[in-house]
Amino acid sequence: MDIKEYFARISYRGSHNKPDLATMSDIFQHHIQAVPFENLSIHCGEGIELNLEATYNKIVRKKRGGWCMENNYLLSWVLKTLGHDVTLLGAKVYVPELDAYPEEIDHLLLQVELDGKSYIVDGGFGMAYQLWQPMELISGTDQPQTPGVFRFQEEDGTWYLEKVKRKQWVLNASTPTSQKVENEVCRRIYLFTLQPRDIEEFRGCNAHLQTAPDSLFVTKSICSLQTADGIRALVGWKLTEIKYNYRDNMDLVEIRILADEEIEKTLKEKFNITLDKKFVPVNTSRLSLF
């Protein structure tokens, strides 16, 4: 595992001698625009290992992506290597269709202490709710970023991450969203506490999410990548491309349904992913990712 090899993978050519906020933010931005959030291994008959060297080999050397426990575990190694004070945290991801959070943690994120302040670094959420910069851990303060306005709300030691949603101009809508999701003004993303976690605490979650019949990651094949001005995502056969804040606080959304023979080429051209094994797209869940 070599930090320079990682920097080459994310096309980062800046300075990394000083562990400051600007450098951390720059590296983070390069990571999310180079490394997809994806669960394609599940739909290629591959297991997802919770092992740092395996994750490094997959993301850095094989130029694949990963989900939260891969992206953020790798980022924790990167930031620690550069001298940052990093703590693993566990979150529970909000399910809007159920208006509920799961019983157990199902998301890994990072807390970084820097210059007397605390930041949340999360490069493993993907889709349209992916942070584009580290967020200062303060309650009730809007923190605008290119994807939208994010904020934390703290209640009795529990922290909630929210995103204020923009209106969307959908060029060619093909599948309706639920009325509840459509009418959302603010989306809850997840809740977490500041209890430090060990990677071992995520082994059960890592296994459950790739095997449980009702897991979102089993019922949907997902690959999303942040771009210079938005996001592109392939969910099942549906390719969605979003340009943020296209005009007047409105995101431009373009949707296309791909044929089977277009999938492999799209993964290569849009996400820079080439798979070793046969990929079978899946999209049987009604849960909304946007």
C-alpha positions in Angstrom: 0.0 0.0 0.0 1.6 3.2 -1.3 0.1 6.7 -0.8 1.7 7.9 -4.1 -0.1 5.0 -5.9 -3.4 6.1 -4.3 -2.8 9.7 -5.4 -2.2 8.5 -9.0 -5.5 6.6 -8.8 -7.4 9.7 -7.9 -5.3 12.0 -10.2 -4.2 14.1 -7.2 -1.1 16.1 -7.9 -1.2 18.7 -5.1 0.8 19.1 -2.0 0.3 16.7 0.9 3.0 17.7 3.3 0.7 19.7 5.6 -2.4 18.0 7.2 -4.7 21.1 6.9 -8.3 21.5 5.9 -7.6 22.7 2.4 -5.4 19.7 1.5 -7.9 17.3 3.1 -10.8 18.8 1.2 -8.8 18.7 -2.1 -7.9 15.1 -1.7 -11.5 14.2 -0.7 -12.9 16.0 -3.8 -10.5 14.1 -6.1 -11.5 10.8 -4.4 -15.2 11.2 -4.9 -14.7 12.2 -8.6 -12.4 9.2 -9.3 -13.7 6.4 -7.1 -17.4 5.3 -7.8 -19.8 4.4 -5.0 -20.8 0.9 -6.2 -22.0 -2.5 -5.1 -21.3 -4.3 -8.4 -19.4 -7.1 -6.7 -22.6 -8.4 -5.2 -24.1 -8.7 -8.7 -21.0 -10.4 -10.2 -20.8 -13.2 -7.7 -18.0 -11.6 -5.7 -17.8 -11.1 -2.0 -17.0 -7.7 -0.5 -14.2 -8.1 2.0 -13.8 -5.8 5.0 -10.0 -5.9 4.7 -7.9 -2.8 4.1 -5.4 -4.4 1.8 -8.1 -6.1 -0.2 -9.9 -2.8 -0.5 -6.7 -1.0 -1.5 -6.1 -3.6 -4.2 -9.7 -3.4 -5.5 -10.0 0.4 -5.6 -6.4 1.5 -6.3 -5.0 -1.2 -8.4 -8.1 -2.6 -10.1 -9.6 0.9 -10.5 -13.0 -0.2 -9.0 -15.2 1.6 -6.5 -16.9 0.4 -3.4 -19.5 1.2 -0.7 -19.1 3.1 2.5 -17.1 0.4 4.4 -14.6 0.3 1.5 -14.4 4.0 0.5 -14.2 5.4 4.0 -12.0 2.7 5.4 -9.5 3.4 2.6 -9.9 7.2 3.3 -9.2 6.6 7.0 -5.9 5.0 6.0 -5.1 7.9 3.6 -5.8 10.6 6.2 -3.9 8.8 9.0 -1.0 8.3 6.7 -1.0 12.1 6.1 -1.0 12.8 9.8 -4.7 13.4 10.6 -6.5 12.4 13.8 -9.2 10.0 12.5 -12.0 8.2 14.3 -14.4 5.6 12.8 -18.1 6.3 13.5 -21.2 4.3 12.8 -24.5 5.7 11.4 -28.0 4.4 10.6 -29.3 5.4 7.2 -32.8 6.9 7.0 -35.3 5.1 4.8 -37.9 7.7 3.6 -40.4 5.2 2.4 -40.6 3.7 5.9 -40.0 7.0 7.7 -37.6 5.1 9.9 -34.0 4.3 10.8 -32.7 0.7 11.1 -32.1 -0.9 14.5 -28.4 -1.5 13.9 -25.6 0.7 12.3 -25.4 0.2 8.6 -23.0 3.0 7.5 -19.3 3.8 8.2 -18.2 7.5 8.3 -15.1 9.3 9.6 -14.6 12.0 12.3 -11.4 14.1 11.8 -10.0 16.5 14.5 -8.2 19.4 12.9 -7.0 22.7 14.4 -9.3 22.4 17.4 -12.4 21.6 15.3 -14.2 18.4 14.4 -15.1 17.4 10.9 -17.2 14.7 9.4 -15.6 13.1 6.3 -17.8 10.8 4.3 -16.7 9.6 0.9 -18.9 6.6 0.8 -22.6 7.6 0.6 -22.8 8.1 -3.2 -25.7 9.2 -5.3 -27.2 12.7 -4.9 -26.6 12.7 -1.1 -22.8 12.5 -1.3 -20.9 15.3 0.6 -18.5 17.2 -1.6 -16.4 18.6 1.2 -15.7 17.7 4.9 -18.4 19.2 7.1 -17.7 20.9 10.4 -19.5 19.1 13.2 -21.7 22.0 14.4 -25.5 21.8 15.0 -28.1 23.8 13.3 -25.8 25.7 10.8 -26.4 25.4 7.1 -23.3 24.4 5.2 -23.9 25.0 1.5 -22.0 22.8 -1.0 -22.4 22.2 -4.8 -24.9 19.3 -4.4 -27.1 21.5 -2.0 -27.3 22.7 1.5 -26.3 20.2 4.2 -26.7 20.6 7.9 -26.3 18.7 11.2 -28.9 18.7 13.9 -27.9 17.4 17.4 -30.4 16.1 19.9 -29.3 14.6 23.2 -26.0 13.3 21.8 -27.5 12.0 18.5 -26.5 13.8 15.4 -28.7 14.0 12.3 -27.4 14.8 8.8 -29.9 16.5 6.4 -29.9 17.9 2.9 -32.2 20.7 1.6 -33.4 19.5 -1.7 -33.5 21.6 -4.9 -36.2 21.4 -7.5 -35.4 19.2 -10.4 -36.0 19.7 -14.1 -36.3 16.2 -15.5 -35.8 16.1 -19.3 -37.3 12.6 -19.9 -38.9 11.2 -16.8 -39.8 7.5 -17.3 -40.5 6.2 -13.8 -42.6 8.1 -11.3 -41.3 8.7 -7.8 -43.5 8.3 -4.7 -45.5 11.3 -3.7 -43.8 11.4 -0.3 -40.3 11.6 -1.9 -41.5 14.0 -4.5 -42.8 16.4 -1.9 -39.7 16.3 0.3 -38.2 19.7 1.0 -35.5 18.4 3.3 -34.2 14.8 3.2 -32.8 13.2 6.3 -29.8 11.2 5.4 -28.6 9.4 8.5 -28.1 9.6 12.2 -25.0 8.9 14.2 -23.3 9.3 17.6 -19.7 10.2 18.4 -19.0 6.8 19.9 -15.7 5.6 18.4 -16.0 2.4 16.5 -13.6 -0.4 15.5 -13.7 -1.8 12.0 -14.6 -5.2 13.6 -18.0 -3.7 14.6 -18.9 -3.5 10.9 -18.3 -7.1 10.0 -21.9 -8.2 10.7 -23.3 -5.2 8.8 -20.9 -5.8 5.8 -22.1 -9.5 5.6 -25.8 -8.6 6.1 -26.0 -5.9 3.4 -24.6 -8.2 0.7 -26.7 -11.3 1.6 -30.1 -10.3 3.1 -32.9 -10.6 0.6 -34.4 -7.3 1.6 -31.1 -5.4 1.5 -31.1 -2.4 -0.8 -27.7 -3.5 -2.1 -29.1 -7.0 -3.0 -32.2 -5.6 -4.7 -30.4 -2.9 -6.6 -27.2 -2.8 -8.6 -25.7 0.6 -8.0 -22.8 2.6 -9.5 -22.6 6.3 -9.0 -19.8 8.8 -9.5 -19.6 12.5 -8.7 -18.6 14.7 -11.7 -17.2 18.3 -11.9 -20.7 19.7 -11.9 -23.0 16.9 -10.8 -23.4 13.2 -10.6 -24.0 10.2 -12.9 -25.5 6.9 -11.6 -26.4 3.6 -13.1 -29.1 1.8 -11.0 -30.1 -1.5 -12.7 -30.5 -0.5 -16.3 -31.4 3.2 -15.6 -28.7 5.8 -16.2 -29.3 9.1 -14.5 -27.1 12.2 -15.1 -27.6 15.3 -12.9 -26.2 18.7 -13.4 -26.4 20.6 -10.1 -27.9 24.1 -9.9 -28.3 24.2 -13.7 -30.4 27.4 -13.3 -32.3 29.2 -10.6 -31.7 26.7 -7.9 -32.8 23.8 -10.1 -30.9 20.6 -11.0 -31.1 19.3 -14.5 -31.9 15.6 -14.6 -31.5 13.3 -17.7 -32.7 9.7 -17.5 -32.1 6.9 -20.0 -32.9 3.2 -19.9 -30.0 1.1 -21.3 -30.2 -2.1 -23.2 -28.2 -5.1 -21.8 -25.6 -4.7 -24.5 -24.9 -1.1 -23.5 -24.1 -1.8 -19.8 -20.5 -2.9 -20.1 -19.6 0.0 -22.4 -21.4 2.5 -20.2 -19.5 1.3 -17.1 -16.2 1.7 -18.9 -17.0 5.1 -20.5 -19.0 6.8 -17.7 -17.4 5.2 -14.6 -14.0 3.9 -15.8 -14.9 0.4 -14.5 -14.1 -2.9 -16.2 -15.4 -6.0 -14.4 -13.7 -9.4 -14.2 -16.8 -11.4 -14.0 -20.3 -11.4 -15.6 -22.4 -8.6 -14.3 -26.2 -9.0 -13.9 -28.1 -5.7 -13.4 -30.8 -5.7 -10.8 -33.4 -3.1 -9.8 -36.3 -4.7 -7.9 -36.6 -2.4 -4.9 -39.0 0.6 -4.8 -36.7 2.5 -2.4 -35.7 5.9 -3.8 -32.0 6.8 -4.1 -32.7 10.4 -5.3 
